[in-house]
Amino acid sequence: MSELSKRSTVYFEEDVHQALRVKAATTHRSVSELVNEAVRLALREDQEDLSAFTQRAEEATLTYEELLDDLKAHGKL
């Protein structure tokens, strides 16, 4: 663990904790490494989602009613 690491207490459900410990042991990694990787992945996905929202901000939108009317007009309802 690097000198810049911070300690935090995280409470897992018992079965999730057991699965995490087994995965750590079978992959020769620490629980901390697995949790850090999972958090980084979740944050990366958030960043990608926010980027997609920004890119699509100027797109036209339909109301739910307009969408249903369009589906019906095209024989999909």
Secondary structure in CASP SS format (residue, H / E / C, confidence):
PFRMAT SS
TARGET T0000
AUTHOR 0000-0000-0000
METHOD secondary structure of the structure
MODEL  1
M C 1.00
S C 1.00
E C 1.00
L C 1.00
S C 1.00
K C 1.00
R C 1.00
S C 1.00
T C 1.00
V C 1.00
Y C 1.00
F C 1.00
E C 1.00
E H 1.00
D H 1.00
V H 1.00
H H 1.00
Q H 1.00
A H 1.00
L H 1.00
R H 1.00
V H 1.00
K H 1.00
A H 1.00
A H 1.00
T H 1.00
T H 1.00
H C 1.00
R C 1.00
S C 1.00
V H 1.00
S H 1.00
E H 1.00
L H 1.00
V H 1.00
N H 1.00
E H 1.00
A H 1.00
V H 1.00
R H 1.00
L H 1.00
A H 1.00
L H 1.00
R H 1.00
E H 1.00
D H 1.00
Q H 1.00
E H 1.00
D H 1.00
L H 1.00
S H 1.00
A H 1.00
F H 1.00
T H 1.00
Q H 1.00
R C 1.00
A C 1.00
E C 1.00
E C 1.00
A C 1.00
T C 1.00
L C 1.00
T C 1.00
Y H 1.00
E H 1.00
E H 1.00
L H 1.00
L H 1.00
D H 1.00
D H 1.00
L H 1.00
K H 1.00
A H 1.00
H C 1.00
G C 1.00
K C 1.00
L C 1.00
END
